[in-house]
């Protein structure tokens, strides 16, 4: 937890109301300050590729892409995140390849 009581491991979140914003990215999270393998495909934390992946993932929630599961607070959240991550890696591989990893 951070100093405000928020989970510090959150990288991004979508579909919440925070000052009128739809997508929030934690600039202290792994997308900007982590290191090493993320465990998502071959993406490494704190790289342009991982940041692009994070934005694509959160935009997919916001845009309600068919087959992309809401995951926040679900009892099987980890499994849903894995399915969603696999979809981003599969459908956005060419886009992600354009970013430094």
C-alpha positions in Angstrom: 0.0 0.0 0.0 1.1 3.5 -0.7 0.9 6.4 1.7 -2.7 7.0 0.8 -3.8 3.4 1.4 -4.0 2.6 -2.3 -2.5 -0.7 -3.6 0.9 0.2 -5.0 1.1 -2.8 -7.3 -1.7 -1.5 -9.5 -0.3 -0.6 -12.9 -3.4 0.7 -14.6 -7.2 0.8 -14.0 -10.1 1.6 -16.2 -13.8 2.3 -15.9 -13.5 4.2 -12.6 -14.3 7.8 -11.9 -11.2 9.6 -10.8 -11.5 13.3 -11.4 -13.6 12.6 -14.5 -10.9 10.3 -16.0 -11.7 6.9 -17.6 -8.2 5.4 -17.5 -5.6 6.0 -14.9 -2.0 4.7 -15.1 0.0 4.5 -11.9 3.3 6.3 -12.7 4.9 4.7 -9.7 3.9 1.2 -10.9 5.9 -1.3 -12.8 5.1 0.3 -16.2 7.3 3.2 -15.2 9.5 2.0 -12.4 9.7 -1.8 -12.3 12.4 -4.0 -13.7 12.8 -7.4 -15.2 10.4 -9.8 -16.8 6.7 -8.9 -16.4 5.4 -12.5 -16.8 3.3 -11.3 -19.7 4.6 -12.7 -22.9 8.2 -11.5 -23.3 7.5 -8.0 -22.0 9.8 -6.4 -19.5 8.6 -3.9 -16.9 9.5 -0.2 -17.4 9.8 -0.4 -21.2 7.9 1.4 -23.9 6.5 -2.0 -25.0 5.1 -2.7 -21.5 3.7 0.9 -21.3 2.0 0.4 -24.7 0.6 -3.0 -23.6 -0.8 -1.4 -20.4 -2.5 1.4 -22.3 -4.0 -1.1 -24.8 -5.2 -3.3 -22.0 -6.9 -0.4 -20.2 -8.3 1.0 -23.4 -9.9 -2.4 -24.2 -11.7 -2.2 -20.9 -12.9 1.4 -21.5 -14.0 0.6 -25.1 -15.8 -2.6 -23.9 -14.1 -4.7 -26.6 -16.1 -7.9 -27.1 -14.6 -10.8 -25.3 -12.5 -8.6 -23.1 -13.5 -9.4 -19.5 -14.0 -7.0 -16.6 -11.6 -8.1 -14.0 -11.6 -5.7 -11.0 -12.9 -7.4 -7.9 -13.9 -10.7 -9.6 -13.2 -13.8 -7.6 -11.3 -15.2 -10.6 -9.5 -11.9 -11.3 -6.1 -13.4 -12.0 -7.5 -15.9 -14.6 -9.5 -13.1 -16.3 -6.4 -10.9 -16.4 -4.5 -13.7 -18.0 -7.2 -14.2 -20.7 -7.3 -10.5 -21.4 -3.5 -10.2 -21.5 -3.4 -13.1 -24.0 -5.9 -11.3 -26.2 -3.8 -8.1 -26.2 -0.6 -10.1 -27.0 -2.4 -11.9 -29.8 -4.3 -9.1 -31.5 -1.8 -6.3 -30.9 1.5 -8.1 -31.5 2.4 -6.0 -34.5 1.7 -2.8 -32.6 3.7 -3.9 -29.6 6.6 -5.0 -31.8 7.1 -1.4 -32.8 8.0 -0.4 -29.2 11.4 -1.0 -27.5 11.2 -3.8 -24.9 
